Amino acid sequence: MVFACSVSHTPGIRAWPDAPDTEIKEQLYKGFSVLRKKMLATEPETLLIISSEHFTNFFLDCMPAFTIGQAKEYFGPVEPWIKIKQGTTIGDPSLSKRLLDACYKDGIELAYSHEMKLDHGTMIPLSFLDPTRELPIIPLIINAMTYPMPTQKRCYELGKTLYKALKSEKKRVAVIAAGGLSHAPGEHTHGKIDAQFDREFIRLIVEKDVDTFTSFTDEELESRGLGTHEIRTWVTLAGVAKDLKATPLFYEPIPAWATGCGLLCYD
């Protein structure tokens, strides 16, 4: 692993770019630009993007806890309204298979798919970090949509397993976590943002307080909005990047996008 970052992926970032205060939007976009420059400087060969399910590939009849993509290419975004050009992105099935095998050997049985599609959860970060889609990607999708969901501890364990697998990998891999922070999409509390929780969560990640940030219950997260379950992606990456220093680049509660938006880089 040569690069790691955690980002928010709310669709409004691209769909409604002029909705929030201009200064705040520009700060967020500048943060993404900083991440892109840092990432490209490490010369990655593949992007592993850890994101969350939005009923794009799975539904209530089949909802795996974790699914890794093994396709040769991926179509996305499935949502034309997020104003990102639809098209295909090449995959890296060989590396994906090695990661899958490493997870099974370590006792974490990921699901896998050769036919995944990409939604805003993957395409928002990709539109900033690799807008021309030149780099191969491996999507790793976590169920943060419906119960039962993997615990925060299980997500962190998955991250540690990926850390070991990537440490022995010759290929230069950038790992991106995408999701959160607090938001309540489609709920009666839609628009609610718990900025205090978001800032505390970021602090816990930065200070490597693993016991605390892996102890949040489903009830605690749901009280901040169902979308807050997506912090599982950040927790997973914290396991992958457990030896690195986390630095926050941006955080703002953005009512126009109904989401607490954050950017975090690991060095």
URMO-V795905 format. One record per helix or strand. SS is the DSSP state (A for helix, B for strand). FROM is the first residue (numbers start at 1). TO is the last residue. Records with the same first field share a line. If there is no record, write none. Layout:
SS: FROM-TO / FROM-TO
//
This chain:
B: 3-7 / 46-52 / 59-59 / 62-62 / 66-69 / 73-76 / 87-91 / 111-113 / 117-118 / 136-142 / 173-178 / 246-254 / 259-266
A: 12-15 / 22-41 / 80-82 / 93-105 / 120-129 / 152-167 / 195-206 / 210-213 / 218-222 / 226-240 / 255-257
//
